[in-house]
Amino acid sequence: MKVCKFGGSSLADNSQFEKVRKIIEAAPARKFIVVSAPGKRHNEDQKITDLLLACQDLAEKGLEIESVYNHIRERCIQIVEALNVPINIIDLLDEVEEGIVKNPTKDFVASRGEFLSGNIMAAWLGATYIEPADHIIFTDEGHIDPVSYENLSALVEGDGIFVVPGFYGKDAKGNIKTFSRGGSDITGAIVARAVNAEVYENWTDVSGFLVADPRIIKDSKRIEVITYKELRELAYMGATVLHDEAIFPVKDVGIPIEIKNTNAPEEHGTLIVSKREHDSREITGIAGLKDFVLIQVEKAFMNKMVGFGRKLLEIFETHNVNFEHVPSGIDTMSVIVKSKVIEGSLDAILNDINRILEPDKVEVDDKIALIATVGEEMNHNIGFAGRLCSAVAKAGVNLRTIDQGASELNMMVGIYNEDYEKAIEAIYNEFVK
């Protein structure tokens, strides 16, 4: 059995719906279908979810939503009429519009795109529709209640196809609750675990993960197999093909995830597994993000001062600022945070650092970029760090920080934003090209 999740780009219009149906019918094992809300048809278009949230904003202010909601009506009606889906879409759209006006909470409104998409898909395939709000339960802490797997497992027995809208469930009080954006990936993983699927296929608009951002490396190679741990490292640093939290429901039970391309189903994708056999490649992927702030605190004999690090991090906690990395030396300790997180709090944090810790010097570097070079084979390669630093240096890039965890799964370097693309090219050419 296979669970297939289709993203917004896979369901943007009737022609995409037709591609999805062909994919499902090509393999009888594809019994469990999870759908997102229709996405953009072109660059200037809007996602259905974004239109719904615009309606929510209007409804909260007591304004009419019809002018925006009509765009949603037109999209859904066009899909239904073009495919000749046996469903009363007008009544369904009226129900959703009334719900938005009466209950303009963000979670409820944001979930209606998947609700509409799921009903259309189920009717078109002649499939059984499963309402996630009746079966996927969030705990008070916002985690998935394990009872969700039992609920779904009891419903998806027998022949035929089952369609589950992604992105939402309900909380302990019975209210609609959504995952973070991209959360249909998580719904797919929940369903895969519930039915003990052979594989969880995640269909999107790319043929798997690439080693590096194709906007920087034009002919970047595809990653054929990647582990859950490697994926988490890359996803955290901006590789967003798959919602990084989607791995948790399937990771513990060993169900692999395969990233596939709806527009090119014959192409190989990327397989995500618990463990990969040792291979010859040196790295798995490169990812990064711009716009961090590096705060470096220097004080003589810092290493002999018990509690120095705790006090420094407590200052950030006091100002509700989370840190990303903490590189350190004997007399220096640096804290790296996202620029948007510390915006408005930097001066107050610096004042507290000087008052509480009495450092010899505090330096601030803004416009810092972080690049993660990830691979479980790194710890088998003698001189890896030296080669990486040398490659970046030859490209004329100054390294501000270097950080490698004890697992040797990820080597992180900090550079200036202006050198970001140049550094990624240098690393790629050294280890991949």
PyMOL commands that set and color helices and strands:
alter all, ss='L'
color gray80, all
select helices_A, chain A and resi 8-11+14-25+48-60+66-83+89-102+106-125+132-134+147-155+184-194+228-236+244-251+302-304+308-318+339-342+346-357+378-380+384-394+417-431
alter helices_A, ss='H'
color red, helices_A
select strands_A, chain A and resi 2-6+30-35+128-129+162-165+168-170+176-178+199-204+225-227+257-261+270-273+285-298+332-338+361-374+401-404+410-416
alter strands_A, ss='S'
color yellow, strands_A
deselect
rebuild
show_as cartoon
